Amino acid sequence: MDNLTKTDRFYYNFLPALNMKQISCAISGMTIFIKRILSFLIVGSVFFVSIPGFASDEWHLQIDDRANDIILHHRKTTNNLIEFRGITHIKSSLSAFVALLRDIESMPNWVDRAHKATKLIQISDTENYTHMITSMPFPFTYRHSIVHTQIYQDPLSGDIAVNGRNAKPGSLHKLSREKKEFLAHQKKKYILTQDLKSHWIFRPQADGMVEVEFQGHGNPGGNLSKYIPQRLLRMFAWEAPYNTLKGMRKIILDKKYQSSHFSFIKEPIQKQKHEITN
């Protein structure tokens, strides 16, 4: 008994007093609780995920949903977090994806666990600063992040990359007084998530299809993730990116996104999968 941790001591004293039904309910409740925490660890990934290059393990298949054309892999990073990579294919214009990601306030409609998103300032067509609040299960405090996002299109391949990172100190001096007061209020209410980077890639394919790659890991800051066993992280890490990709597949078909056009985005010349030969 002397070598037991506080958590082990709690279960040692508490569980024997429960019957099997009560133990089953307790385990079920804890599972749901952990899944909700893991949803936070991943949800920020629309903007808040790691740039590839920090992984220390090979990719392992997590889920292969052929009905929804979503495949997810996971691996462990060098800083002991679980990184995911999700890929799907959607028939859409490239501009529609850009329009969706620029529609900041609509993010809670399709991003898993996103509570509220606010555009702070639009620097240019391809650059903005965003504030996002991510929900956490009780009794944890909601997290918030301030992210600098940039959009880039490769002139040769036509691929579009959406990269985001924490706003640097002093970079928000152009904000209006109203937005500065807004941020000051948010900092009093929520815990700031730091060390964030992002990685979305949209690759044009044949017949108007676009390959969507969604990769990264989430870290809520503090020591929260240290108390969740790696086995449970691997078990549930797929849920938030999977739900987010499903949400994107559905909402991207909205006419307001499909009818969008941007002068800074070059749409690919449509190619057929099978060339017709004479």
C-alpha positions in Angstrom: 0.0 0.0 0.0 2.8 2.4 0.7 4.0 2.3 -2.9 0.5 3.1 -4.4 -0.1 6.5 -6.1 -2.9 8.6 -4.9 -5.0 7.5 -7.9 -4.2 3.8 -7.2 -5.0 4.3 -3.5 -8.4 5.8 -4.4 -9.4 2.8 -6.6 -8.0 0.3 -4.1 -10.3 1.7 -1.4 -13.3 2.7 -3.5 -13.9 0.0 -6.1 -14.3 -3.0 -3.6 -17.3 -1.2 -2.2 -19.0 -1.2 -5.5 -21.0 -3.9 -7.2 -20.2 -5.0 -10.8 -23.0 -2.8 -12.3 -21.7 0.3 -10.4 -18.1 -0.5 -11.5 -19.3 -0.8 -15.1 -21.1 2.5 -15.0 -18.0 4.2 -13.4 -15.7 2.8 -16.2 -18.2 3.9 -18.9 -18.4 7.4 -17.5 -14.6 7.6 -17.3 -14.3 6.4 -20.9 -16.7 9.2 -22.1 -14.8 11.7 -20.0 -11.5 10.7 -21.5 -12.9 10.8 -25.0 -14.1 14.4 -24.5 -10.7 15.4 -23.3 -9.1 13.8 -26.3 -11.5 15.6 -28.5 -10.0 18.8 -27.2 -6.4 17.5 -27.7 -7.2 17.2 -31.4 -9.9 19.7 -32.2 -7.6 22.7 -32.4 -6.1 21.0 -35.3 -8.1 23.0 -37.9 -5.5 25.6 -37.2 -3.6 24.2 -34.3 -1.6 21.2 -35.4 2.0 20.4 -35.8 4.0 20.8 -39.0 5.4 17.3 -40.0 9.0 16.6 -38.9 8.5 15.9 -35.2 7.5 12.3 -35.3 9.5 9.4 -33.9 7.3 6.5 -34.9 5.9 4.9 -38.0 2.3 5.6 -39.0 -0.2 3.0 -37.8 -3.7 2.6 -39.4 -6.4 3.9 -37.0 -9.5 3.8 -39.1 -10.4 3.0 -42.7 -13.9 4.2 -43.4 -14.4 3.4 -47.1 -18.1 4.4 -47.0 -17.1 8.0 -46.2 -13.7 7.8 -47.9 -11.8 8.8 -44.7 -8.6 7.1 -43.6 -6.8 8.0 -40.4 -3.3 7.0 -39.1 -1.6 7.8 -35.9 2.0 7.8 -34.5 3.8 9.0 -31.5 5.9 12.2 -31.6 9.2 12.8 -30.1 7.5 14.9 -27.3 5.3 11.9 -26.5 2.1 13.1 -28.0 -0.2 11.2 -30.4 -0.1 12.7 -33.9 -2.8 11.9 -36.5 -3.0 12.1 -40.2 -6.4 12.1 -41.9 -7.0 11.9 -45.7 -10.3 12.2 -47.7 -11.3 13.0 -51.2 -14.0 15.5 -52.1 -15.3 16.7 -55.5 -15.0 20.5 -55.2 -13.3 23.6 -56.4 -10.2 24.7 -54.5 -11.8 28.1 -53.8 -14.5 26.4 -51.9 -12.0 25.1 -49.3 -10.5 28.5 -49.0 -13.9 30.1 -48.6 -14.8 27.6 -45.8 -11.6 28.2 -43.8 -12.0 32.0 -44.3 -15.5 31.7 -42.9 -14.2 31.7 -39.3 -17.5 32.2 -37.5 -19.0 29.0 -39.1 -16.3 26.7 -37.7 -18.4 25.5 -34.8 -20.8 24.1 -37.4 -18.3 21.5 -38.6 -15.2 21.4 -36.4 -15.6 18.9 -33.6 -15.5 20.6 -30.1 -15.1 24.1 -31.5 -17.1 26.4 -29.2 -16.6 29.8 -30.8 -14.3 31.3 -33.4 -13.8 35.0 -34.1 -11.9 36.8 -36.9 -9.7 39.4 -35.2 -8.2 41.1 -38.3 -7.8 40.3 -42.0 -4.3 41.4 -43.1 -4.7 40.4 -46.7 -6.6 37.9 -48.9 -4.3 35.2 -47.7 -3.5 36.3 -44.1 -5.5 36.8 -41.0 -5.5 36.5 -37.2 -8.2 34.4 -35.5 -9.4 33.8 -31.9 -10.8 30.3 -31.1 -12.4 28.9 -28.0 -12.4 25.1 -27.6 -14.8 23.4 -25.2 -13.5 21.1 -22.4 -15.4 18.6 -20.3 -16.3 19.7 -16.7 -14.6 20.6 -14.5 -11.8 21.8 -16.8 -11.6 25.4 -18.1 -12.2 26.1 -21.8 -9.0 26.8 -23.8 -8.5 29.7 -26.2 -5.9 30.4 -28.9 -4.8 33.4 -31.0 -3.6 32.2 -34.4 -1.9 33.8 -37.3 -3.0 32.0 -40.5 -1.5 32.2 -44.0 -2.7 30.6 -47.3 -0.2 29.6 -50.0 -0.7 27.9 -53.4 2.1 26.2 -55.2 2.3 27.7 -58.7 3.4 24.4 -60.3 1.3 21.7 -58.6 -1.6 23.9 -57.6 -1.6 22.5 -54.1 -2.9 24.8 -51.4 -1.4 24.8 -47.9 -3.1 26.5 -45.0 -0.5 27.2 -42.2 -1.2 28.6 -38.8 0.9 29.4 -35.7 0.6 31.3 -32.5 0.4 35.1 -32.9 3.8 36.5 -32.0 4.0 39.1 -29.2 3.4 42.5 -30.5 1.9 41.3 -33.8 -1.6 42.4 -32.8 -0.9 46.1 -32.5 -3.2 46.9 -35.5 -6.2 45.5 -33.7 -9.1 47.9 -33.1 -9.7 49.0 -29.5 -12.8 46.9 -29.4 -10.9 43.7 -30.4 -8.2 44.4 -27.9 -10.7 44.7 -25.1 -12.3 41.5 -26.4 -9.0 39.6 -26.1 -8.4 41.0 -22.6 -11.7 39.7 -21.5 -11.0 36.2 -23.0 -7.7 35.9 -21.3 -9.5 36.3 -17.9 -11.9 33.6 -18.7 -9.9 30.9 -20.5 -6.5 29.2 -20.5 -4.3 30.1 -23.4 -3.0 27.2 -25.5 0.5 27.8 -26.8 3.1 26.2 -29.2 0.5 25.7 -32.0 1.2 25.1 -35.7 -1.1 24.0 -38.4 -1.1 21.9 -41.6 -4.0 21.6 -44.1 -3.2 20.6 -47.7 -5.6 20.5 -50.6 -4.3 18.7 -53.7 -6.2 18.8 -57.0 -6.8 15.5 -58.6 -8.4 14.2 -61.8 -12.1 14.8 -62.6 -12.5 17.7 -60.2 -11.6 15.7 -57.1 -9.4 17.2 -54.3 -7.3 15.2 -51.9 -7.6 16.7 -48.4 -4.8 16.1 -45.9 -5.4 17.0 -42.2 -2.4 16.3 -40.0 -1.2 17.1 -36.5 -1.5 16.7 -32.8 -3.2 18.7 -30.1 -1.7 19.9 -26.8 -3.9 21.8 -24.3 -1.0 23.1 -22.3 -0.2 22.4 -18.7 0.0 18.8 -17.6 -3.4 17.5 -18.7 -2.1 15.2 -21.4 0.5 13.6 -19.1 -2.3 12.0 -17.0 -3.9 10.2 -19.9 -2.3 6.8 -20.7 -0.8 6.4 -24.2 -3.0 3.4 -24.8 -6.1 5.4 -24.3 -4.7 8.2 -26.4 -4.2 5.8 -29.3 -7.7 4.3 -28.8 -9.7 7.5 -29.0 -7.4 10.0 -30.9 -9.2 9.3 -34.1 -12.6 10.6 -33.0 -12.2 14.4 -33.3 -10.3 14.5 -36.7 -12.7 11.9 -38.1 -15.7 13.9 -37.1 -14.1 17.1 -38.4 -13.4 15.5 -41.8 -17.0 14.2 -41.9 -18.2 17.7 -41.1 -16.1 19.2 -43.9 -17.3 16.7 -46.4 -20.9 17.8 -45.7 -20.6 21.5 -45.3 -18.2 22.1 -48.3 -21.2 21.3 -50.6 -23.0 24.4 -49.4 -23.7 26.7 -52.4 -22.1 29.7 -50.6 -18.7 27.9 -50.7 -19.0 26.2 -54.1 -19.9 29.5 -55.7 -16.9 31.3 -54.3 -14.1 32.5 -56.5 -10.8 34.2 -55.5 -8.4 36.0 -57.7 -5.4 34.7 -55.7 -6.5 31.0 -56.2 -5.9 29.3 -59.5 -8.3 26.5 -60.3 -6.7 23.5 -62.1 -7.5 22.6 -65.7 -9.8 19.6 -65.4 -8.2 16.3 -66.3 -9.9 13.1 -67.0 -8.9 9.9 -65.3 -8.8 8.0 -68.6 -7.3 9.6 -71.7 -9.2 9.0 -74.9 -6.9 7.7 -77.6 -7.6 7.6 -81.3 
